[in-house]
Amino acid sequence: MNKVPVFIIDREVSNIDKIRYLLEKFPELEVIRTGTSLDDLEILLSERKNCLVWMGPAYKLEDIENLLNSYRASLYFTKIILLAREMPAELLKKALKLKIHEVLEIPFTLDDIKDVIGRSREGIISDFEGKGARPRRITIFGTKGGVGKSFISVNLAVGLIGAVKKRVALFDTNYQFGDIALMLNLNPKYSVYDVLPVIENLDPKVLGGFLTTHSSGLMVLPAPLDISKSTGINSRVTIKILENLSKISDFTVVDTATYFSDDVLNIFRDTDYLCIVTSKDAPSIKNLKISLQILDQLKFPKENIFVILNRADSKVGITLQEIEQTVQRKIDVAIPSDRIVPISVNKGIPVILDAPHSSVARSIYKLIKIVSEQRRK
């Protein structure tokens, strides 16, 4: 059995030594690194290290709160065991909200450590024993309306099924004007609106009953067809649905609205790969530059952001090289213009199924290869 890497971080070296002494009694654990600075924790989170971090007791929850909020997506990989001398209910509630994996009260016993390891086995240990990759979440965001964001979401999701032979879900979070169902020629019985009455008791089995399955095998949760039904859907609902989708799919593709709302930002914080779709017009390019700046402020890993230029061969007086120079980064995927795109949208058949050998489909396959083979940090 491969050992699970462990990092110990505390202000006081004496605390680190005591914790290390106890953890070394467990052969399935391996203490890789120790540190006394919060910079050590930030490095682990920024690199998305797949490990257990034993934190405290000299460091309190409020000391690391800002870091945890900045790297929420990283906490799927870097699991933090917070050591505390007291465990009031308010601490546990706040730790749960901040995605702390465990809170362990000091003094603790070897049996307590054994229990923590057992509860971590499904996540950290399963990865190191080769029981399968973690589910990945891919978010598609557009720099303005009409750039082809939903078209790419649909074709990426359907293409992933054929390429990687895994379970794929598509979630339309553009609650007011989502077109996913239309683009797949689906007549869904349920939308995200119908999940609201059961949201408090939502689990993967319950959620599965609300999904519509496309002929490709894609599991779809569409936006409401009636715009008036979008008002009661908030960030808490969105995140809870996403958490459950990750338990029943290997890849979850999320189509978003084309503006920076709290809901969209919360989706960004817990996504693995972010695809930003833009086009060859000045407003789209300006918004792309602003979006990249915001993501940099949010400390979203640059290596997990992919820029997609739609209708890349349009002759509009702006070149791909000029766009790259303006935004100071490369375009990862360039999708050409082709009349088969509006035709496929009107037919409700993804291009990747209707015209798999077209230049548009080949560009989408390039994106599929990027997000399916990208090595997790």
C-alpha positions in Angstrom: 0.0 0.0 0.0 1.3 3.4 -0.9 1.7 5.8 2.0 -0.4 8.9 2.3 1.8 12.1 2.4 1.3 14.2 5.6 2.3 17.8 6.3 2.5 19.3 9.8 2.2 23.0 10.2 2.2 24.9 13.5 3.8 28.0 15.0 5.6 26.0 17.7 8.3 23.5 16.8 7.5 21.5 20.0 3.9 20.9 18.9 5.2 19.7 15.5 7.5 17.3 17.2 4.7 15.8 19.4 2.3 15.4 16.4 5.0 13.9 14.3 5.9 11.4 17.0 2.2 10.2 17.1 1.7 10.1 13.3 4.9 8.0 12.8 3.2 5.2 14.6 1.0 4.6 11.6 2.7 2.9 8.7 0.2 4.1 6.2 1.2 7.7 6.8 4.4 9.4 5.8 5.4 12.8 7.2 6.8 14.6 4.1 7.2 18.1 5.4 6.8 20.3 8.4 6.6 24.1 8.7 5.9 27.0 11.0 4.6 29.6 8.6 1.3 30.1 6.8 3.3 30.5 3.7 3.9 26.7 3.9 0.2 26.1 3.8 -0.3 28.5 0.9 2.3 26.6 -1.1 0.4 23.4 -0.6 -2.9 24.9 -1.5 -1.6 26.7 -4.6 0.0 23.5 -5.8 -3.2 21.5 -5.0 -1.1 18.8 -3.2 -3.0 15.6 -2.6 -2.2 15.2 1.1 -3.3 15.5 4.7 -2.3 18.6 6.5 -2.2 18.6 10.3 -2.7 22.2 11.4 -2.4 23.7 14.9 -3.0 24.0 17.7 -1.0 27.3 17.9 -2.7 28.3 14.6 -6.4 29.0 15.1 -9.1 28.8 12.5 -9.3 32.6 12.1 -5.6 32.6 11.2 -6.2 30.5 8.1 -9.7 31.7 7.2 -8.6 34.0 4.4 -6.3 31.4 2.8 -9.1 28.8 2.8 -11.5 31.3 1.1 -8.9 32.0 -1.5 -8.2 28.4 -2.3 -11.5 26.7 -1.9 -11.1 24.5 -4.9 -7.7 23.2 -3.5 -9.4 21.8 -0.4 -10.8 19.0 -2.6 -7.2 17.7 -2.7 -5.4 19.2 0.3 -7.4 18.0 3.3 -6.8 19.9 6.5 -7.0 18.4 10.0 -7.4 21.3 12.4 -6.1 20.6 15.9 -7.9 22.6 18.6 -7.7 22.7 22.4 -11.5 23.3 22.6 -14.3 22.4 20.2 -17.3 24.8 20.7 -20.2 24.3 18.3 -19.5 27.6 16.6 -16.0 26.4 15.7 -17.3 23.2 14.2 -20.0 25.1 12.2 -17.4 27.6 10.8 -14.9 24.8 10.0 -17.6 22.9 8.0 -18.4 26.1 6.1 -14.7 26.6 5.3 -14.3 23.0 4.1 -12.0 21.9 6.9 -11.8 18.1 6.6 -11.7 17.3 10.4 -11.4 19.1 13.7 -9.6 17.1 16.3 -9.6 18.1 20.0 -6.4 18.1 22.0 -5.4 15.9 23.7 -6.2 13.1 21.3 -5.4 9.4 21.3 -4.0 7.0 18.8 -7.6 5.7 18.3 -8.7 9.2 17.4 -5.9 9.4 14.7 -7.0 6.0 13.4 -10.6 7.2 13.1 -9.4 10.3 11.1 -7.4 8.1 8.8 -10.4 5.9 8.2 -12.6 8.9 7.3 -10.0 10.2 4.9 -9.6 6.8 3.2 -12.3 7.4 0.5 -10.5 10.5 -0.7 -6.7 10.7 -0.1 -5.9 7.0 0.3 -8.0 5.8 -2.6 -6.0 8.0 -4.9 -2.7 6.6 -3.8 -3.9 3.1 -4.1 -4.9 3.7 -7.7 -8.7 3.1 -7.2 -9.5 5.8 -9.8 -9.2 9.4 -10.5 -11.2 12.1 -8.7 -14.2 13.6 -10.5 -13.3 16.7 -12.4 -15.4 19.8 -12.7 -15.0 21.9 -15.9 -16.7 25.3 -16.0 -17.4 27.2 -19.3 -17.6 31.0 -19.1 -18.2 33.5 -21.8 -16.8 37.0 -22.1 -20.2 38.2 -23.3 -23.4 36.8 -24.8 -23.3 35.2 -28.2 -19.7 34.0 -28.1 -20.7 30.3 -28.3 -20.3 29.3 -24.7 -23.3 26.9 -24.5 -22.4 25.4 -27.9 -18.9 24.5 -26.6 -20.4 23.2 -23.3 -22.7 20.8 -25.1 -20.1 19.5 -27.5 -17.4 19.2 -24.8 -19.7 17.2 -22.5 -20.9 14.9 -25.3 -17.4 14.5 -26.7 -16.0 13.6 -23.3 -18.2 10.6 -23.1 -16.9 9.1 -26.3 -13.3 10.1 -25.7 -12.8 8.9 -22.1 -15.6 6.4 -21.6 -16.6 8.0 -18.3 -19.8 9.3 -16.7 -20.4 12.9 -17.7 -23.0 15.4 -16.4 -23.9 18.8 -17.8 -25.4 21.4 -15.5 -26.9 24.6 -17.0 -26.5 27.4 -14.4 -27.5 30.1 -16.7 -30.9 30.0 -14.9 -32.6 32.9 -16.8 -31.6 32.1 -20.4 -30.0 28.7 -20.5 -30.3 26.8 -23.8 -28.7 23.5 -23.1 -31.9 21.5 -23.4 -32.7 23.1 -26.7 -29.2 22.5 -28.1 -29.6 18.8 -27.2 -33.1 18.5 -28.6 -34.4 17.4 -25.1 -37.8 17.8 -23.6 -36.8 17.4 -20.0 -39.4 16.6 -17.4 -37.4 18.3 -14.7 -35.1 21.4 -14.4 -33.0 22.7 -11.6 -36.2 24.5 -10.3 -37.8 21.1 -9.5 -34.8 20.3 -7.2 -35.6 23.2 -4.8 -38.2 21.5 -2.6 -35.8 18.6 -1.8 -32.6 20.6 -1.6 -32.2 20.2 2.2 -32.3 16.4 1.9 -30.5 16.2 -1.5 -28.2 13.2 -2.1 -26.9 11.6 -5.3 -29.7 9.1 -5.5 -32.4 11.8 -5.1 -30.6 14.1 -7.6 -30.4 11.3 -10.2 -34.1 11.2 -10.4 -34.2 14.8 -11.7 -31.6 14.3 -14.5 -32.5 13.8 -18.1 -30.3 11.4 -20.1 -29.3 12.3 -23.6 -29.0 9.6 -26.3 -25.2 9.9 -25.9 -25.4 8.9 -22.2 -24.9 12.5 -21.0 -26.7 13.3 -17.8 -28.3 16.8 -18.0 -29.8 19.1 -15.4 -31.2 22.0 -17.5 -32.1 25.5 -16.5 -35.8 26.4 -16.0 -37.8 27.0 -19.2 -39.8 29.6 -17.4 -37.6 32.6 -16.5 -39.9 33.4 -13.5 -38.8 30.2 -11.9 -35.1 31.3 -11.7 -35.5 33.7 -8.9 -35.4 31.2 -6.0 -32.2 29.5 -7.1 -29.2 30.8 -5.1 -25.6 29.9 -4.6 -26.3 27.5 -1.8 -28.6 25.5 -4.1 -26.0 25.6 -7.0 -23.1 24.4 -4.8 -25.1 21.6 -3.2 -26.2 20.3 -6.6 -22.6 20.4 -7.9 -21.4 18.5 -4.9 -23.8 15.7 -5.6 -23.2 15.7 -9.3 -19.5 15.1 -8.5 -20.5 11.9 -6.7 -22.3 10.4 -9.6 -20.1 11.6 -12.5 -16.5 11.5 -13.4 -16.7 14.8 -15.2 -19.2 17.6 -14.6 -19.4 20.3 -17.2 -20.9 23.6 -15.9 -22.4 26.1 -18.3 -22.6 29.6 -16.7 -24.2 33.0 -17.2 -22.0 35.6 -18.9 -21.4 37.9 -16.0 -19.5 37.9 -12.7 -22.2 37.2 -10.1 -21.7 35.7 -6.6 -23.1 32.5 -8.0 -20.6 32.3 -10.8 -17.7 33.2 -8.5 -18.7 30.4 -6.1 -18.7 28.0 -9.1 -15.2 29.2 -10.1 -13.9 28.6 -6.6 -14.7 24.9 -6.7 -13.9 24.2 -10.3 -10.9 22.3 -11.6 -10.6 23.7 -15.1 -12.0 26.9 -16.4 -12.6 27.5 -20.1 -13.2 31.1 -21.1 -14.8 31.5 -24.5 -14.2 34.7 -26.5 -14.5 36.0 -30.0 -12.9 38.4 -32.4 -14.6 41.6 -31.3 -13.3 44.5 -29.1 -15.9 44.1 -26.3 -15.2 40.3 -26.0 -11.4 40.9 -25.9 -11.7 43.6 -23.4 -13.9 41.4 -21.2 -11.4 38.6 -21.6 -8.6 40.7 -20.3 -10.7 41.8 -17.3 -11.8 38.3 -16.6 -8.2 37.0 -16.5 -7.3 39.9 -14.1 -10.1 39.0 -11.8 -9.2 35.3 -11.8 -5.6 36.3 -11.0 -6.9 38.2 -8.0 -8.9 35.2 -6.9 -5.6 33.1 -7.2 -7.2 30.7 -9.6 -4.3 28.5 -11.0 -3.3 30.0 -14.3 -2.3 26.5 -15.6 -6.0 25.4 -15.3 -7.4 28.3 -17.3 -8.0 27.7 -21.0 -8.9 30.4 -23.5 -11.1 29.4 -26.4 -11.4 31.7 -29.4 -14.6 30.9 -31.3 -15.0 31.8 -35.0 -11.2 32.2 -35.0 -10.9 32.6 -38.8 -13.3 35.5 -39.1 -11.9 38.4 -41.1 -12.7 41.3 -38.9 -9.4 43.2 -38.7 -8.1 41.6 -35.5 -5.6 38.7 -35.6 -5.1 35.9 -33.1 -1.6 37.2 -32.4 -3.0 40.6 -31.5 -5.5 39.1 -29.1 -2.7 37.1 -27.4 -0.6 40.3 -27.1 -3.5 42.2 -25.6 -4.3 39.7 -22.9 -0.7 38.6 -22.4 -1.4 34.9 -22.8 -1.9 32.3 -25.5 -5.1 31.1 -27.1 -5.4 27.4 -26.2 -8.0 26.4 -28.7 -9.1 28.2 -31.9 -12.5 27.1 -33.3 -13.1 28.1 -36.9 -16.3 29.5 -38.4 -18.5 27.0 -40.2 -22.1 27.0 -41.3 -22.5 23.5 -39.7 -22.5 25.2 -36.2 -25.9 27.1 -36.6 -27.3 24.1 -38.5 -26.4 21.7 -35.6 -27.8 24.1 -33.0 -31.1 24.3 -35.0 -31.2 20.5 -35.3 -30.4 20.0 -31.7 -27.6 17.6 -32.6 -24.0 18.4 -31.3 -21.5 19.0 -34.1 -19.2 16.4 -32.5 -21.9 13.8 -33.3 -23.4 15.3 -36.5 -20.1 16.2 -38.2 -17.3 14.4 -36.3 -14.7 14.9 -39.0 -15.3 18.6 -39.5 -12.7 21.3 -38.5 -15.0 22.5 -35.7 -15.2 19.0 -34.2 -11.4 18.6 -34.5 -11.0 21.8 -32.5 -13.3 20.6 -29.8 -11.5 17.3 -29.6 -8.3 19.3 -28.9 -10.1 20.9 -25.9 -11.3 17.5 -24.8 -7.8 16.2 -24.9 -6.6 19.2 -22.8 -9.1 18.8 -20.0 -9.1 15.0 -19.9 -5.3 14.6 -19.9 -4.4 17.7 -17.8 -2.4 16.5 -14.8 -3.8 17.6 -11.5 -1.7 19.7 -9.3 
